[in-house]
Amino acid sequence: MMLRSLTARSLSLGTALALIFGFATAGLGAALVGETKQVTLQQKAPSSIDTLKALYRRPSTIPFPKDNPYTPEKAALGKKLYFDTRLSVSMAQSCGSCHSPSFGWGDGLAVGVGNGMNKLGRHSPTVVNAAWGEIFMWDGRLANLEEQALGPIQAAGEMNMPLDHLMQRLGTIPEYKPLFEAAFPKDGMTPKTLAKAIATYERTVVSDRAPFDAWIDGDEKAISEDAKRGFALFNGKAQCMTCHEGWNFTNDGFQDIGLPSKDIGRGEYAPGVIKMQHAFKTPGLREISRRAPFMHDGSLATLEQVVDHYDSGGVDRPSRSDLMRPLGLTAAEKSDLVAFLKTLTSNLTPTAAPVLPR
Amino acid sequence: MSRARSLLAVAILAGLSTGALAATQVIHQQGRAFSEESVTVKKGDALTFLNDDTIPHNIMSTSKGNEFNLGSQQPGASTDVTFKEAGDVAVICAIHPRMKMTVKVVD
C-alpha cells in the first residue's frame, strides 16, 4: 500500500518534471523520480594550507587527444593558420585578432568585434590553457577545440568564411600545400586537417609560471602576505574555489552568477533546466590581469569590480547559482582577494608573429 | 568511512520506499565526479543519486524514454530514479560537464 502511494506520487512528480522541462515523451516515457531525502553528511575538517596548495600544482605535460596527437609540423602549420587573416572572408581578421597574445590571448574589449566591424554579443574568451578545456564557448555549444576552431571561421557575424570558399582560397596559396602535406601526409588540405592543426597550436598556448606557482612550489617570498590571505579567502569565506578550482582555476562548470544580462547563455542548449538559464562557463583565472574587461559580457572593468559583484551576490533569480549569495567581505578582504588574483599572471613569453605562406 | 556511513543511511532510507527489497545502488558525487562510470540496472529498478559533495549538482538525462531532471540537488540530498525503458542512459550533471556516466538498463 505504502509502495503504491509512493509510486503514484513519484509518477505525478515525474510527469510534472517532464512537462516543466519540455521532454518530448512526458509521463509514460520518462524515468520516475522519487522523493528527495536528506542524509546527514560527515563534516570534513577544514583543509590544511599544504593540502590546499597541493590542489593547485601545475601539470607537467599538455594533454593532446588520441585522435589528434601533437606533432611539431601540425603545431607549426596551426600557428600560421591561427594568425592568417586570409581565413576570414574580409581577409582582415584572423583567430588571433580576437584571441591575441598581446591581450592575454583575448582582445581587451568588452565584447568581440566580427565581420564588418560589428560588435558580437559576448566577451572574447582567452585561448590560454584551452588544452585542458572540457567543453567550449561561453555556452558550451561545442565539444572540443577542433570543432571550436571551425565555429568562428564560418559564423556569419565573425569571420564569415564558408569552408569551401576557404579551402579554395588556401589552395591558391602555393606555400600552404607542402605544409599540410608534411603535417597530414594521408589527408592533405581539408577543413578537418585545418581544424586539427589550429587546435594543436592552441593546445600549446599554456600560461607561463606565475608568482603563485613559485609560492605553491615553496618560495614563501614569491607572493605578498596580502595575497596569501587572499588565497585563504578564495578557498574559504569567499568560496571562489567551488567553481574556480584546480591549477587552471576552473572546473568548466556552468553557473548563473547573477549578472544583469538578458543573455540566457547555456540555457539555449538546456531549455527547461532552470539552473542553466543565464549560466555561462566558468573561465579559468590564469593571466587574469591581462584579460580585462571581465565576465561573459565584458561588463566589469576591473578585478575590484568583479570582487564587488561576487560580494553582492548579484541578481537573485531562480536560475542564480545556489553558490551565489552576499558574502559580507570587508574592504581589506576584498583587497586581499585582488592581490591574490594578481599573482596568477605571469610574465607571458612574447609570441613571435609567424611568417605566412604566399 | 564516511561513504560507508552514507551508504548505510541511504540503505535505510531506500528501504522505506522499496519495502523489504535490497537497497538500491547508490551513485555518489563527491569531488565533482560520479562514483561509477557505468552501471547496469534492470528495467523498473532504481538507482539512488546521493549528493555527498560539498556543492549543489544538477543530475539529469535526456536519453529517450528515461528522461529525468533532479534540478539543483543540495549536498546531503538523496533521490531515487527508476528507469523504465531498456537501453543506454547518458546521465550528466548539467552544471559540471566533466560529470558523466552511463546507466545500462536491461530487460
Interface residues (C-beta under 8 A of the other chain):
Chain A: M2 L3 L6 S10 G14 L17 A18 F21 F23 A24 T25 L28 G29 A30 A31 L32 V33 G34 E35 T36 K37 Q38 V39 T40 L41 Q42 K44 E134 I135 G140 T242 E245 N251 D252 G253 F254 Q255 A270 G272 V273 I274 K275 M276 A279 S321 D322 L323
Chain B: M1 S2 R5 S6 A9 V10 L13 S17 T18 G19 R32 A46 L50 D52 T54 I55 P56 N58 M60 S61 T62 K64 G65 N66 E67 F68 N69 L70 G71 S72 Q73 Q74 P75 G76 A77 S78 T79 D80 V81 T82 F83 K84 E85 V89 A94 I95 H96 P97 R98
